[in-house]
Amino acid sequence: MQPNVIPFPATNAKILINTEDEASTPVYDKLIDEAAYLDKASKYQSSFDYTSYRNLELRYKDRPIHGGVVMKTVFRLANFHTTCQQCLYSFEIDTYGRGCIHDCAYCYAKAELTVHGMWNNPIPVPVNLNEIRKAFYTAFETEKKSKWADLLRQRIPLRIGSMSDSFMWMDQKYKVTQELLRILRHYNYPYIVFTRSDLIATEEYMNLLDPKLCSIQFSISSINEELVRKMEPGAPSSARRLKALQKLGEAGFWTTVRINPLFPIYPDGYFTDPSFHWEGEVPKFDYSSFEMVDAIADHKVPAILTGFGRFSRLSLNAIERSTGFNLRQMYRRNGDEKSWRDFHFSDREVRYYYEQLRNRAKAKNIQFTTCYIGNGEGHFWKDQDLWSNKKDCCNVKGRVASFKNDSRQVPFETRLKFTNHKDVKQTTSRLHEELGLHVANNIVSDCEGPKDIGL
């Protein structure tokens, strides 16, 4: 009697198993049928092994994952929201959803999804890869209309990593991110990566990246490794991330450190309010620091982007549970808040932090920009004098050859087509005002560096 041996699949054909009581796999079966159609119709020939979906479906057959074993939402255009209508790179894609193994205490996605019982319950799940394949096939190999075809045909850069990290080490098992990178390279499509994972700097992944197509941004809010382990328990250390950045930079990729969120060091007003007073010892949170710039410079990272942290009550509670530090005490609540939900620092204090980081960056010949999201549109305009790249707050245009367009150019009425919140209003009269008009040298204004590593 021959053993029941299942050969590793060389194609996307269904696997036949010699057992009568094998559980059914309707999700996997549908994926395979769709993949077979795409393999015949598209010029992009995928060798992706879909059995990881099958194994996941079988694993949780008797204890279903809340929301299902596949994440259905793949693309998002987020800049309809009042907090980010000026964002240049809000055309988002995730390869995993409903959780993240990094499990950062302060994560806004964690705060939102935990309320609905959908965060790591029990694990992050892969997205439907076929939705990605179909979107690109329709946009670039047909003249058909589809939900995302127009944006894709404009080559609005995709932002990889929004509600989860697409480069979690679990991708070595599922390989959905790897396949996305192959698709992007095949269609010559621009993208920006947000990650905390050094997986992206392994040879396996670097071989799939293209420096003419992508910008890579690592989130590093602290180099205090003891606190990093508490705040970001599943993420690689900051030291590993910095080494990964150096490796990627030396390989020709345009890289950036995102100090975002930037955490307060002392209570609001400590640096800028002449009347600041605190009963007893002034609390200090040793997470973010101005000295981080030196460590970034030591690893030859050419650019820094920062955005001051604003946090919900859920996030502040999670930070206190993780670290034992009451971060809420650092924020003032005087009835003049920007948001009823989130805690913000005063604009004057935020500006002080930005200027300190920018001055240190300039001294180290590191380019600098800021992210305004969550802190009010005023910061988008008034902090542009700090930007090294006056055309782009993410500092990618002029650095990566394929970045010509952005999601900020999308008309507001078009943005509303991609959300269920049809009653959202345009909150600014300067939505499409050209950036950098009043600056003579709007690419690099205060430090040297490559103007376009993709040329």
N, C-alpha and C positions, 0 to 999 in steps of 0.2 A: 504494500500500500504506500503510495507516494505521499510525502509530507505536504501539508497545506502551505506552500510557499507562494508569497505574493511578490512578484518582481517589481523593482522600482519603475514607476511609469515613465516611459519615454515620450508619451503624448498626453493629451487631455482626455483620452478615452476613458470611459467608466471602468472602474476596477471590479472584477467579478471575484467574489470570495466564496469558497466552497463550504458554506455553512448554511443551514436551513433557518436558523433563528437569528441571523444577523439583523440588527436594527436598521430601519429605513433611514435614509438621509435626504430628505426632500430639498433642503437648502443646497447641499452639495450637488445633487442631481441637476438642479436648475442652473447652477453656476457652470457646470460642465456643458450643458446643452447650449447655453449662451456663448461660452468660450469656443465651442465647435463652430458656431455660426461666424463669430468674429475671425477665427483662424482662416475661414474660407473667404470672407468678404474683404478683410483688411490686408494692406501691404505690410503692416507690422505683424510679424510672425512671432508669437509668444511661445516661450518654452517653460512658462511658469507651471509649477507643480501645485495643483489645486487640492491635493490630498490633505494639506494642513487644515483647510476648511472642514473637510470630512472628519478628520480626527477630532477637531474641536466640537463638531456637532455630536459625535458619538460620546465624547467625554462628558458632555453636559446633557445627555438625553434624558436622564432621570432627575435632573435638578436644573431645570431651564434657567438660562441667564436672563435677567431682567432686561427686556428689550431685544432679545435674540442673540444668536451667535455671530451675526454679521451686522456691522454698522451701515445703515442705509444712506445716511447723509454723508456725502463725500465733499462736494464743493459748497462754498458759501461766499457771498459778497456782503461784507459786514458793514460797509461805510454808509449805510442808511441810518445807522444809530446816531443819536445826538452827540455821543462822546467821541466819535471818530469820523465825522463827515469829511475831514480834510486828509484822511490817511491815504497815502500813495499806494500802499500794498495791502489792501484788505480783501483781495480775491484769494480766498483761503482754501487749502486742501489738507486733510489729515488722512493718514493711512491707518490710524487706530482711533478708537473712540470709547466714550463712557469710562474713562479712567486713564491712569498713567502710572507706571511703576515707580517713577521718581517721587510721586506723592508729596510734593512740596507743601508745607503747611499753609503758605500764604496764597496758593494758587486760586485765581478767580474762578476757573472752571470747576475746580474741586468744590468750592463753596456753593456754586450754582447747582451742580449735579448731586451733591450729597443730600441736599434738601429733598430731592426726588428719588433717593435711594438708588441712584444710577452711577455712582462713582466706585470703580474697582469692585463691582458686585457681580461676580467675585474677581474678575480680571478685565483689563482692557480687551476689546475685541477688534479684529481687523475690519476694515471697510470692505464693501463689495467692489473688488478690483474690476469687475466687468463694467461697472458704471464709469470708471475712469477710461477704460479702453473704448467704450461706446462713445463717450463724449469727444475724445480726440479723433476717433474714426469719422464720426459724423461731421465734425468741424473741418477736418483737413482732407478727407477723401470723398466727401459728397458735397452737394449743394443744398442739402436738406436743412430745414430749420430745426432747432432743438433749444432746450432751455439755456444751455451754456455756449452754444456755437458762436454767437456774435462776439462775446467776450474773448473766447479763445482765438477767434480769427483776427482780433485786434492785437493778439499776443500781449494782453495785459499780464504782467508777471504774476505767477502764483506764489503765494506764501505757504511754505510747507511747515506745519507745526503751529497750531493755534489752541485747540482745546485738549491737545495731547502732544507728546513728543514722538515724532515719526521715526526717530533713530534710537528708540529704546532697544536694549540688547535683545529683547524678545524677537526683534525682526530677523535675527539670525535663524530663528525657527520658522517664522511665517513668511518672511522675505517679500512682503507686500511693498515696503519702501524700495527695496531693490528693483522691483518690477516697475514702480512708478518712475524711478530714475532712468530706466531703459526707455520707457515710453517718452519721457521728456527729451531725451537725447535723440530718439528716432524722429520726433516731430520738430526738433530744433527749437524748443520752447524755453523761455526764460523763467527763472524761479529764484526765490530767496528762502534760505533755510533758517529757521529759528530752532535751536536745540540746546540741550545741556549734556549731550552724550558724545563721548569720544569714539563711539562706534563709527561715526562718519569719517574718521581719520584712519581707519584700517584700510589696508590695500584693497580688500574686497569691495569696499564702498568707493574709495577714491577712484578706482578704475571705471566707475559708472558715472562719476561727476565730470562736468565740462566747465573749465574756468571761463569760457566765453559765454556760458549760459547762466551761471549761478553765483550768488553771493552767499557767504556762510556767516551767520551771526550766532555766537555762543552767549547764552545768558550766564553771567557770573555776577552775583550781587555781593559776594563776600569772599575773602581769602582766609577768613578765620575758620579753619577746617573743623574745629570742635563744634562750632555753632552750625556750620554747613551740614554736618552729619545729622544734627537735630532738626534743622529746618527743611532739608532736602534729603531725606533718609535713603531714597532709592537712586539718587543721582550720583554719577562719578564725582570725585573730589574736584575742587577748583584747580588743584595742581595738574590733574589729568587733563582737564579741559584746556588749560593754558598750553600744555605740551601739544595737545591736538591742534590747537590754533597755530602754533609755530610750525608744525609739520605741514599743515594745509597751506599756510602762507609761503613756505619755502617751495611748495609744489606749484605755486603760481595762482592760487585762489585768493580772491578779495575777501578778507576776513574782518570781523568786527567783534568787539566785546560789548554786549548789552548789559550795562549796569542798570537793569530795569526789571524789578523795581529797585530804586535807590532807597535805602532805609535811612531814617533819621538817626543821627548820632546822639543828639541832645534834644530836649523838648523844644517845641516850636517857639521861636523868638530868642533863643539862647544867643545866636550870633548877630541878630539884626535889630532886636527890640531894646532900645536904651532903658526902658522901664522893666525889663525882664526881672522877675523875682521868683524864687523858689524856696519854700520852707524846707530846711534841712539840706542834705546832700543832693546835688543835682544828678538825676539818673543818667547813665550813659549806656547806650546799646552798642556793643562792640561787634557789629555785623558789617555794614558797609563802612568804608573809610576812604579818605582822600589818598592815602598811601597806596591804594590798589593800583593807581596809575603806574607806579614804579614797577610793580610785578608784571603788569601788562606790557610795559616797555621792554622789560628783560626778556620777554618771549617774542619780541619783534612783531607784535600785532599793530597794524597800521592805523586802526580807527577805534574810537569809543563812541557809543551812543548811550545816553542815560535818560531815564524818566523817573520822576519822584514817585514813590509809592503812595497810593491811596488804597485804603483797606476797608472792607466791610466788617461788621461786628463778628460775623462768623470767622473771617480770616484772622482777626485780632485775637479771638478766643483760641483759635488753633495754634497761633504763634505762641501764646502764653502757655498752653499745654505742652508744647514742644520744647520750649526754652526755659520756662519758669519766669520769663520777663514780661512785665505788664507794658506792652508797647502802647496801649491805648492812652496811658497817662501823658504820652509825649504830644498828643494832638489836642488842640483847643476846640471846644464846642461853645461858641458864643452867639449862636443864632444867625450867623452870617455864612453858613456853610454852602458849598457848591452843590452838595447832594445830601438828601436826607438819609441815604443809606450808607455812604462811604465817608470815611474820615480823611480830611485833607490837611496838609500844612499850608501856611500862609504863603502867598505869592512871593513876598519879599524874602522869606527864609529859603524857599525853593530856589530862587534866583541866586542866593549866596552859595548854596551847594553847587549849582551848575557852574558858577564862575570859578570856584575853587578847583573843580575838576578840569575845567577848560584850561585854566592857567597852567596847571600841572601837565596836562596833555600837550599844550603848546610848547612847554619847555622841553618835552621829550620828543618833539616832532611827531606827535600822534594827532590825527585828525579827530574832530569832535562834532557831534550833533546831539540834539535832544528829541525826545518823543513826548508829544503833548497829551496823548490819549489818556482820558480820565481826569485830567487836571484843568480842563477848560480850554476853549479855542484861543483865548488870549495868549496862552503860552506858545501856540503855533506861530503867532506873528511876532510877539515881542522878544522871543528868544532866538530869532533867526540871525541876529547879529553875532551869536555864538557859533553858528554852524560853519564848518569848514566848506561844506558844499551847499551853497545857497539855493540850488535847484532841487534838493532832495534831502529830507530829514533822515532818511535811512542811509544816505551817502552811498548810493549804488550807481545812479546815473553818472556817466562819465568815467566810471571805474570798470564796468562790465559791458562789453560791446553790445549785447542783445537787449539791454534795458533802454527802450525808446519811449514806451508808453507807460501808463500807470492807472490805477483804479480811481484816482482823484478826477480824471477826465470824464468818467462815466456820468451822464446826466442824472440828476436826482430822481426824475420820474422813471428812469430805467432801473435805478437801484431798488425802487419800491417793488419791482416785479419779482425780486428775489427774496421777499420777506412776507410773512403773514401779517405784519404790523403795518397795514396800509394807511393808518391814520398818522404815522410819523411825519413831522414837518421838517422842511429844510430850515436849519437854525442859523444860517449865515448868508450874508449877501456877497461874500467873497469866495464862493465855492470854487470857481474856476479861474480866479485871479492868478496870472502867471507869477511864478516864483522867481526871485533873483533879478527882477527888472531894474532895481536901483543899485545894483552892485556891479562894478566894472568887471571884476574877475569872479564870476559866480561859481566856479568849480572848486578852486582851492584858494581861500582868501588869507590864510594865516599860517600855513605850514606846507612843506614840500611833500611830494608823494606821487605815485603813478596816477596819471589822469585816466588811463583806460588800459587795464591789464589784459583786456581781451583783444587788443589790436596787434 
